[in-house]
């Protein structure tokens, strides 16, 4: 009886291998042949599932995004606070480090590649959706903030996490896990305090105008 092949699983294995290869040798050196070897397949087998390296990269981006969404969702179900949940998106273990290294390598392609920019825009929107949901869940007072204030907080939070991720990937010794989480916690405290103060100030001004 012929062995049943799980094609979705094979695609995921190839996408995962691409993350590992890009994290190790960089975007340009991550050839389809190298990705195939890392996945344990021939280049012909990889070509059966993906027509180009661009398609493999897209699959890798989707895989990473899916994993981050799972981690954030699991944190929500566990009743964790916002710091604990968002820490799941940082390079705090080897698997996350490889994923984040892939991200930083991909960012290097964005300025010179229109297709990479389109992918980056899509990923950015998906990340914004995830983080926005986390803020609404763990900072219920944010539902009373003006729309612009919520957008500013979200933008600042994502910018900080991106910068922290890049720093931790490029300078691992300077950014141990404890320091990453400590700095993220400080940023969240500052953002929450600033947003609540801004809302109170706006409310007082509206009262004066009545």
Secondary structure, 3 states (H helix, E strand, C coil): CCCCCCHHHHHHHHHHHHHHHHHHHCCCCCCHHHHHHHHCCCHHHHHHHCCCHHHHHHHHHHHHHHHHHHHHHHHHHCCCCHHHHHHCCCCCCHHHHHHHHHHHHHHHHHCCCHHHHHHHHHHHHHHHHHHHHHHHHHCHHHHHCCHHHHHHHHHHHHHHHHHHHHHHHHCHHHCCHHHHHHHHHHHHHHHHHHHHHHHHHHHHHHHHHC
